[in-house]
């Protein structure tokens, strides 16, 4: 190696640098202080300050291949550095203090707030969602709990069954008991039911409008009822149920019951001398059932064919596939057949409507098989089905609308009957004789059966600001106004006597109490009371009649209420009363009293549906007291 080559040979930077750019630059061997930076490729001097690499990158761009190589190396190093930092960060986060490690593995103390919170949440889930209690012993549930919180040790199945569920029931029952103690007026619904194991139960649900004008429903009990279902026994059972919840019978406005074959409930209500409201759903079902009986021969034949068609497609998956293909070819909705229930007229109507809707597809499928061609309905059968469907289909929405328990329904019964008489079931010239006959008989039955409860229906409709006197004649309106005045005066007298009794009891307590308890400042109201007591009785009777003044105030409220602007039918009447109770402080009490009545007994049927979900095939051994407890929690949590 000659002297010139040695002189041009470059050495690397002495001070360690992390930048990859210094792989392409260096210093002369003779430059011991490394002040002049030279390019390894072209040996040209590059002006740069210490640590600044910008000019080095700019110069390296003249050697394009080397520059691209440098940038690739730089990108790779950046990725490796980032991954290394991330690994180090994860490693640092995993490193915990030894005391924290032991704490994360130590189970919660059973008296700790966290342990109680989780246990209460699981108990609430089991009760509200009607889950079997043995769910807590299943592997999947236990794994889920361990995943959510490893420090929580799940109690045994017996703990939830014997301790947690009863404790939750007692707590919630106490809350409902306090709530019911504040209720002034209430209505009830009741029904009888048998479980999967043929054990008889009787339900009791209570409905009321609270001080905030919200409609509330409480399923109080689903009691085991092994006695003979006579009217006397049912009457006694209902009275005992009210007494168990400290509910006064005098405050019960009415009781809504079904209208089925079990007339013992009707007899029980009569024995208790309670006001009975007929379930609109059951009454409509009986009206339709009686109307169909008069034309039973042709109707039974047509509906029987429908049932056979539904059964044929329900038991053959090949036929269902063929029906779906036919529906697509004919551009019909891909709907399945509907199975009817003999105790639900609505299901029969839906079955008929579905057969008529899918008539073309059904004919296409059934006509290809000689074995089932006899299932094709004849033109006479189709005419009967169309006549029945035309008469019954408009009635479906009425039952659904009046079956809710979260909104006012009793005041809609009379308007519904009015619509049935004036539009829905009115005879049309295009109707067949069968359709006209069905409409006429249904109307006659409903009008006859609701004749005995017209007074209550009129009052409930009048107290609904959406209707008021719209469906009530002028003569009935005047009679109704007198009833409202007399009833409010009676309520006022009862409240006044109750307040007087309470004042007397307080005076007695004040007399018997120690002298120290008497040293209280008198309020301004107490001076007015003393003045009223010392005033001569003769002057009061001649110059001031409280009841007459109260009567005039009620009459003024009634007139103002009747002539208020009309309210939209979509508005909630209870919200209207909540807003206007300042203007009608007396009349709003009657609204609270009567608008809480249920038009149907659907609440009791829903309670029994809940009971059926609880007393399932896998839980058929539940004791009656446990059934009552679980139904109460499922409906009231």
C-alpha positions in Angstrom: 0.0 0.0 0.0 1.6 3.3 -1.1 1.6 6.6 0.9 -1.3 8.2 -1.2 -3.7 5.3 -0.4 -2.8 5.4 3.3 -3.5 9.2 3.3 -6.9 8.8 1.7 -8.0 5.9 4.0 -10.8 7.1 6.4 -11.5 6.0 9.9 -14.8 5.9 11.7 -16.0 8.5 14.2 -14.4 8.1 17.6 -17.5 9.2 19.6 -20.2 6.6 19.4 -23.2 7.6 17.4 -26.5 5.8 16.9 -27.2 7.4 13.4 -26.7 5.0 10.5 -25.4 7.9 8.3 -22.0 7.7 9.9 -21.4 4.4 8.1 -20.9 6.4 4.9 -18.6 9.2 6.3 -15.3 9.2 8.2 -12.0 11.1 9.0 -8.4 11.0 7.8 -6.0 9.1 10.0 -3.9 12.2 10.4 -7.0 14.2 11.6 -6.7 13.1 15.2 -9.2 15.6 16.5 -11.7 14.6 13.7 -12.7 18.1 12.6 -13.1 17.5 8.8 -15.8 15.0 7.7 -15.1 13.2 4.4 -17.4 11.1 2.3 -16.3 7.4 2.1 -17.4 7.3 -1.5 -16.1 10.5 -3.2 -13.7 11.6 -0.5 -15.1 15.1 -0.6 -15.2 17.2 2.5 -18.6 17.9 3.9 -19.2 20.9 6.1 -21.1 19.9 9.3 -21.2 20.9 12.9 -20.8 18.3 15.7 -23.8 16.1 16.0 -25.7 17.6 13.0 -26.3 15.1 10.3 -28.5 17.1 7.9 -25.7 18.1 5.5 -24.5 14.5 5.6 -27.9 13.2 4.3 -28.0 16.0 1.7 -24.6 15.0 0.4 -25.4 11.3 0.3 -28.3 12.0 -2.0 -25.7 12.5 -4.7 -24.9 8.8 -4.4 -28.5 7.5 -4.9 -27.9 3.8 -4.4 -26.1 4.4 -1.1 -28.7 6.9 0.0 -31.6 4.4 -0.6 -29.6 1.7 1.3 -29.1 4.1 4.2 -32.8 5.0 4.4 -33.8 1.3 4.4 -31.4 0.6 7.2 -32.6 3.6 9.1 -36.3 2.4 8.8 -35.4 -1.1 9.9 -33.5 0.1 13.0 -36.4 2.4 13.9 -38.9 -0.6 13.9 -36.6 -2.7 16.0 -36.1 0.1 18.4 -39.8 0.6 18.8 -40.6 -3.1 19.3 -37.8 -3.2 21.9 -39.2 -0.2 23.8 -42.7 -1.8 23.7 -41.4 -5.1 25.1 -39.6 -3.3 27.8 -42.7 -1.3 28.7 -44.9 -4.4 28.9 -42.2 -6.1 31.0 -42.2 -3.1 33.3 -46.0 -3.1 33.6 -46.0 -6.7 34.5 -43.6 -6.2 37.3 -45.6 -5.6 40.5 -44.9 -5.1 44.0 -44.9 -8.4 45.9 -47.6 -7.1 48.3 -49.9 -6.3 45.3 -49.3 -9.8 43.9 -50.4 -11.4 47.2 -53.4 -9.0 47.4 -54.6 -10.0 43.9 -54.7 -13.7 44.9 -56.3 -13.2 48.3 -60.1 -13.9 48.2 -62.4 -11.2 49.3 -63.6 -11.2 52.9 -67.2 -12.2 53.0 -68.0 -9.0 55.0 -66.3 -6.7 52.5 -68.4 -4.3 50.4 -67.1 -5.7 47.1 -68.1 -9.3 48.0 -71.6 -8.2 49.0 -71.9 -6.1 45.9 -71.1 -9.0 43.6 -73.3 -11.5 45.5 -76.3 -9.1 45.5 -75.9 -8.6 41.8 -75.9 -12.4 41.1 -78.9 -12.8 43.3 -80.8 -10.0 41.5 -79.9 -11.6 38.2 -81.2 -15.0 39.2 -84.5 -13.5 40.5 -85.2 -10.9 37.8 -84.3 -13.1 34.8 -86.0 -16.2 36.3 -82.8 -18.2 36.1 -82.7 -21.6 37.9 -80.7 -21.3 41.1 -78.6 -24.3 40.1 -77.0 -22.0 37.4 -74.4 -21.0 40.0 -73.1 -24.5 40.2 -72.6 -24.8 36.4 -69.1 -24.8 35.1 -69.6 -22.1 32.5 -71.1 -19.7 35.0 -68.4 -20.3 37.5 -65.7 -19.8 34.8 -67.3 -16.5 33.8 -67.3 -15.3 37.5 -63.6 -16.2 37.9 -62.7 -14.4 34.7 -64.5 -11.2 35.9 -63.0 -11.2 39.3 -60.5 -13.9 40.5 -60.7 -12.7 44.1 -64.5 -13.5 44.3 -65.4 -16.9 45.6 -68.9 -17.9 44.4 -71.2 -19.1 47.2 -72.9 -22.4 47.0 -76.3 -23.1 45.5 -77.9 -23.6 48.9 -76.7 -20.2 50.0 -78.6 -18.4 47.2 -81.6 -20.6 47.7 -81.9 -20.5 51.5 -80.3 -17.1 52.3 -79.8 -14.7 49.4 -83.2 -15.1 47.6 -85.3 -14.9 50.9 -83.3 -11.9 52.0 -83.9 -10.1 48.7 -87.6 -11.0 48.9 -88.0 -9.7 52.5 -86.2 -6.5 51.5 -88.3 -5.9 48.4 -91.5 -6.9 50.1 -90.8 -4.3 52.8 -90.3 -1.6 50.1 -93.6 -2.6 48.4 -95.4 -2.6 51.8 -94.3 1.0 52.5 -95.4 1.9 49.0 -98.8 0.4 49.4 -99.3 2.1 52.8 -99.3 5.5 50.9 -101.9 4.4 48.4 -105.3 5.9 48.9 -107.3 4.1 46.1 -106.4 1.0 44.2 -107.9 -1.6 41.9 -107.0 -5.3 41.6 -107.0 -8.2 39.1 -107.1 -11.8 40.0 -107.3 -15.3 38.4 -106.8 -19.0 39.1 -104.1 -21.1 37.5 -102.6 -24.6 37.7 -98.9 -25.3 37.4 -97.2 -28.0 35.4 -97.6 -30.3 38.4 -101.3 -29.5 38.6 -100.9 -27.4 41.8 -103.6 -24.7 42.0 -102.6 -21.0 42.5 -104.5 -17.8 42.8 -102.9 -14.4 41.9 -103.5 -10.9 43.1 -102.1 -7.8 41.3 -102.7 -4.3 42.5 -102.9 -1.2 40.3 -102.9 2.4 41.4 -102.0 6.0 40.4 -99.5 7.5 42.8 -99.0 11.1 43.8 -96.9 11.8 40.7 -99.7 10.6 38.5 -97.9 7.5 37.4 -99.7 4.2 36.9 -98.1 1.5 39.0 -98.7 -2.2 39.0 -97.6 -4.6 41.7 -98.0 -8.4 41.7 -98.5 -9.0 45.4 -98.7 -12.7 45.6 -99.2 -16.0 43.7 -100.6 -18.1 46.5 -101.0 -21.8 46.7 -104.8 -22.5 46.8 -105.4 -26.2 47.6 -109.0 -25.6 48.9 -112.1 -26.3 46.8 -112.5 -23.5 44.3 -115.9 -22.5 45.6 -117.1 -18.9 45.7 -116.9 -18.8 49.5 -113.3 -20.1 49.6 -112.2 -17.7 46.8 -113.9 -14.8 48.5 -112.1 -15.6 51.8 -108.8 -16.0 50.1 -109.0 -12.7 48.4 -109.9 -10.9 51.6 -106.9 -12.6 53.4 -104.6 -11.5 50.6 -105.6 -7.9 51.0 -105.3 -8.2 54.8 -101.8 -9.6 54.4 -100.7 -6.4 52.8 -102.7 -4.1 55.1 -105.0 -3.0 52.3 -108.4 -1.8 53.3 -111.3 -3.2 51.2 -113.1 0.2 51.3 -110.2 1.7 49.3 -110.6 -0.8 46.5 -112.3 0.8 43.6 -112.9 -2.4 41.6 -111.6 -5.8 40.7 -111.1 -6.9 37.1 -111.7 -10.6 36.5 -112.1 -13.0 33.5 -115.4 -14.1 32.1 -114.6 -17.7 31.4 -116.4 -20.8 32.6 -115.2 -20.4 36.1 -118.1 -18.5 37.6 -116.8 -19.0 41.1 -114.6 -15.9 40.9 -117.7 -13.9 39.9 -119.6 -15.4 42.9 -116.6 -14.6 45.2 -116.6 -10.9 44.1 -120.4 -10.7 44.7 -120.0 -12.3 48.2 -117.3 -9.7 49.1 -119.6 -6.9 47.7 -116.8 -5.6 45.5 -117.3 -3.7 42.2 -116.4 -6.1 39.4 -115.1 -5.0 36.0 -115.4 -7.6 33.2 -112.2 -8.3 31.3 -112.7 -6.7 27.8 -110.5 -9.4 26.2 -112.4 -12.3 27.7 -115.8 -10.6 27.0 -114.8 -10.0 23.3 -113.7 -13.6 23.0 -117.0 -14.9 24.3 -118.9 -12.6 22.0 -117.0 -13.9 19.0 -117.3 -17.5 20.2 -121.1 -17.2 20.6 -121.4 -15.6 17.2 -119.5 -18.4 15.5 -121.6 -21.0 17.2 -124.7 -19.9 15.4 -123.0 -20.7 12.1 -121.0 -23.6 13.4 -121.4 -26.1 10.6 -119.9 -24.1 7.7 -117.4 -22.3 9.9 -116.1 -25.4 11.6 -115.6 -27.1 8.3 -113.6 -24.2 6.9 -111.5 -23.7 10.0 -111.0 -27.5 10.2 -109.4 -27.5 6.7 -107.2 -24.6 7.8 -105.9 -26.6 10.8 -105.2 -29.6 8.6 -103.3 -27.5 6.2 -101.2 -25.9 9.0 -100.6 -29.4 10.5 -99.5 -30.8 7.1 -96.8 -28.1 6.6 -95.8 -28.1 10.2 -94.8 -31.8 10.2 -93.0 -31.9 6.9 -89.8 -29.9 6.2 -89.9 -30.9 2.6 -93.4 -29.3 2.2 -92.1 -26.1 4.0 -89.2 -25.9 1.5 -91.7 -26.4 -1.4 -94.0 -23.7 0.0 -91.1 -21.3 0.3 -90.1 -21.9 -3.3 -93.7 -21.3 -4.4 -93.9 -18.1 -2.4 -90.8 -16.8 -4.2 -92.2 -17.7 -7.7 -95.5 -16.0 -6.9 -93.8 -13.0 -5.2 -95.7 -13.7 -2.0 -94.4 -12.9 1.5 -92.3 -15.8 2.9 -94.5 -16.3 5.9 -95.0 -19.5 7.8 -98.3 -21.0 8.7 -100.0 -19.9 12.0 -101.2 -22.5 14.5 -104.4 -21.4 16.4 -105.4 -21.9 20.0 -108.9 -22.8 20.9 -109.0 -20.3 23.8 -107.6 -17.4 21.8 -109.9 -16.1 19.0 -107.1 -13.9 17.8 -104.9 -16.9 16.9 -107.8 -18.4 14.9 -108.2 -15.2 13.0 -104.5 -15.0 12.2 -104.5 -18.6 11.0 -107.4 -17.8 8.6 -105.7 -14.6 7.4 -102.5 -16.4 6.7 -104.2 -19.2 4.7 -106.0 -16.6 2.6 -102.8 -14.7 2.1 -100.9 -17.8 0.9 -103.8 -19.3 -1.0 -102.0 -19.3 -4.4 -98.8 -20.8 -3.0 -100.7 -23.5 -1.0 -102.6 -24.5 -4.1 -99.4 -24.7 -6.1 -97.8 -27.1 -3.6 -100.8 -29.2 -2.6 -102.1 -29.7 -6.1 -98.9 -31.6 -7.1 -99.5 -34.3 -4.5 -102.6 -36.5 -5.0 -102.4 -37.7 -1.4 -103.1 -34.2 0.0 -105.2 -32.7 -2.8 -108.2 -33.1 -0.6 -106.8 -30.4 1.7 -107.4 -27.7 -0.9 -110.2 -25.5 0.3 -113.2 -25.3 -2.0 -114.6 -22.0 -3.2 -117.4 -22.3 -0.6 -114.8 -22.7 2.2 -112.8 -19.7 0.9 -115.9 -17.6 0.9 -116.6 -18.6 4.5 -113.1 -17.8 5.5 -113.1 -14.4 3.8 -116.4 -13.6 5.5 -115.1 -14.5 9.0 -111.8 -12.7 8.4 -113.6 -9.5 7.3 -115.7 -9.5 10.5 -112.9 -10.4 13.0 -109.7 -8.8 11.7 -110.6 -5.2 12.8 -111.2 -6.4 16.3 -107.6 -7.6 16.8 -106.2 -4.2 17.6 -108.8 -3.4 20.2 -107.8 -6.3 22.5 -104.1 -5.5 22.2 -104.6 -1.8 22.9 -106.7 -2.5 26.0 -104.4 -5.2 27.5 -101.6 -2.9 28.6 -101.0 -2.2 32.3 -98.6 0.7 32.0 -101.1 3.1 30.6 -104.8 4.1 31.2 -107.2 1.6 29.7 -110.5 1.6 31.5 -111.5 5.0 30.1 -111.1 3.6 26.6 -113.7 0.9 26.9 -116.7 3.1 26.3 -115.0 4.9 23.3 -114.1 1.4 21.9 -117.7 0.2 22.2 -118.8 3.4 20.5 -116.4 2.7 17.6 -117.5 -0.8 17.3 -121.2 0.3 17.1 -120.6 3.2 14.7 -117.8 2.1 12.3 -115.9 -1.1 12.9 -118.8 -3.5 13.1 -121.4 -1.6 11.2 -122.9 -3.5 8.3 -121.7 -2.8 4.8 -123.6 -3.4 1.6 -120.6 -5.3 0.3 -120.6 -7.7 3.2 -121.9 -11.2 2.9 -124.8 -12.5 4.9 -122.4 -14.4 7.2 -120.3 -11.2 7.8 -123.4 -9.2 8.6 -124.6 -11.9 11.0 -121.3 -12.1 12.8 -121.1 -8.4 13.3 -124.6 -8.1 14.5 -124.3 -10.8 17.1 -120.9 -9.6 18.4 -122.3 -6.1 18.9 -125.5 -7.4 20.6 -123.5 -9.5 23.0 -121.1 -6.8 24.0 -123.7 -4.1 24.5 -125.8 -6.4 26.6 -123.0 -7.6 28.8 -121.6 -4.0 29.5 -125.0 -2.6 30.3 -124.5 -3.3 34.1 -121.2 -1.3 34.3 -122.2 1.8 32.3 -122.0 4.1 35.4 -118.4 3.2 36.1 -117.4 3.3 32.4 -119.1 6.7 32.1 -117.2 8.1 35.1 -113.9 6.8 33.9 -114.4 8.2 30.4 -115.5 11.5 31.8 -112.3 11.8 33.9 -110.2 11.1 30.9 -109.4 14.6 29.4 -109.2 13.1 25.9 -112.9 12.1 26.0 -114.8 13.9 28.8 -118.4 14.1 27.6 -117.7 13.2 24.0 -119.3 9.7 24.3 -121.8 10.6 27.0 -125.3 12.1 26.4 -126.4 15.4 28.0 -128.8 13.8 30.4 -126.2 11.3 31.6 -123.7 14.1 31.9 -125.9 16.0 34.4 -126.4 12.9 36.5 -122.6 12.2 36.3 -121.8 15.7 37.6 -124.0 15.2 40.6 -122.3 11.9 41.3 -118.9 13.5 41.1 -119.9 16.2 43.5 -121.4 13.8 46.0 -118.5 11.5 45.8 -115.9 14.3 46.3 -117.9 15.6 49.3 -117.9 12.2 50.8 -114.1 11.9 50.3 -113.7 15.4 51.8 -115.8 14.5 54.9 -113.8 11.3 55.4 -110.5 13.2 55.2 -111.8 15.9 57.5 -112.9 13.4 60.1 -109.6 11.5 59.9 -107.7 14.8 60.4 -109.9 15.6 63.4 -109.3 12.2 64.9 -105.6 12.7 64.4 -105.7 16.1 66.1 -107.6 14.7 69.1 -105.0 11.9 69.5 -102.2 14.5 69.3 -103.9 16.6 72.0 -104.2 13.6 74.2 -100.6 12.8 73.7 -99.7 16.4 74.4 -101.6 16.2 77.7 -100.0 13.0 78.8 -96.5 14.0 77.8 -94.0 15.5 80.2 -94.0 19.3 80.8 -90.7 19.6 78.8 -92.4 18.4 75.7 -95.0 21.2 75.9 -92.4 24.0 75.6 -92.8 24.4 71.9 -93.4 27.5 69.8 -96.9 27.8 68.4 -97.3 28.0 64.7 -99.4 30.6 62.9 -101.9 27.9 62.0 -102.5 27.0 65.7 -103.7 30.6 66.4 -106.3 30.2 63.6 -107.4 26.9 65.1 -107.9 28.5 68.6 -109.9 31.4 67.1 -112.2 28.9 65.2 -112.7 26.9 68.4 -113.7 30.0 70.5 -116.1 31.4 67.9 -119.8 31.0 68.7 -121.3 28.0 67.0 -124.5 29.9 66.1 -122.6 32.4 64.0 -120.8 29.7 62.1 -124.0 27.9 61.2 -125.6 31.1 60.0 -122.7 32.8 58.2 -120.5 30.0 56.9 -121.3 26.5 55.7 -118.0 24.6 54.8 -119.7 21.8 52.8 -121.8 24.3 50.8 -118.6 26.2 49.9 -116.9 22.9 49.0 -119.8 22.0 46.8 -119.6 25.3 45.0 -115.8 24.9 44.5 -116.3 21.4 43.0 -119.1 22.6 40.7 -116.8 25.4 39.5 -114.0 22.9 38.8 -116.4 20.6 36.9 -117.5 23.4 34.6 -114.0 24.6 34.0 -112.9 21.0 33.3 -115.7 20.4 30.8 -115.0 23.5 28.8 -111.2 23.1 28.7 -109.7 22.9 25.2 -109.7 19.4 23.6 -106.8 17.1 24.3 -105.1 15.1 21.5 -106.0 11.4 21.8 -102.3 10.5 21.7 -101.6 12.4 24.9 -101.2 10.6 28.2 -104.1 11.6 30.4 -102.1 11.1 33.6 -99.5 13.5 32.5 -102.3 16.0 31.7 -103.7 15.6 35.2 -100.2 16.0 36.8 -99.8 19.3 35.0 -103.4 20.5 35.7 -103.8 19.3 39.3 -103.1 22.8 40.5 -106.2 24.0 38.7 -108.3 21.0 39.7 -107.1 20.1 43.2 -110.4 18.2 44.0 -111.3 16.7 40.7 -107.8 15.2 40.3 -108.4 12.9 43.3 -111.2 11.2 41.4 -108.9 10.8 38.4 -106.4 9.0 40.6 -109.1 6.8 41.9 -110.7 5.6 38.7 -108.1 5.8 36.0 -106.0 3.1 37.7 -108.6 0.4 37.0 -107.6 -2.2 34.4 -109.8 -2.9 31.4 -108.5 -6.5 31.1 -107.2 -9.1 33.5 -104.0 -9.4 31.4 -101.9 -8.5 34.5 -102.9 -11.7 36.2 -102.3 -13.7 33.1 -98.8 -12.3 32.7 -98.1 -13.2 36.3 -99.1 -16.8 35.5 -96.9 -16.7 32.4 -94.1 -15.7 34.7 -95.0 -18.6 37.0 -94.9 -20.9 34.0 -91.4 -19.8 33.2 -90.3 -20.4 36.8 -92.0 -23.7 37.3 -90.5 -25.2 34.2 -89.9 -28.9 33.4 -86.5 -28.7 35.1 -87.9 -26.9 38.2 -91.2 -28.7 38.7 -90.3 -29.6 42.3 -90.3 -26.0 43.6 -92.3 -25.6 46.7 -95.4 -23.2 46.6 -93.8 -20.7 49.0 -90.7 -20.6 46.8 -92.9 -20.1 43.7 -94.6 -17.2 45.3 -91.3 -15.7 46.3 -89.7 -16.0 42.9 -92.8 -14.7 41.0 -92.9 -11.7 43.3 -89.3 -10.8 42.7 -89.5 -11.4 38.9 -92.5 -9.0 38.7 -91.4 -6.3 41.2 -87.7 -5.9 40.8 
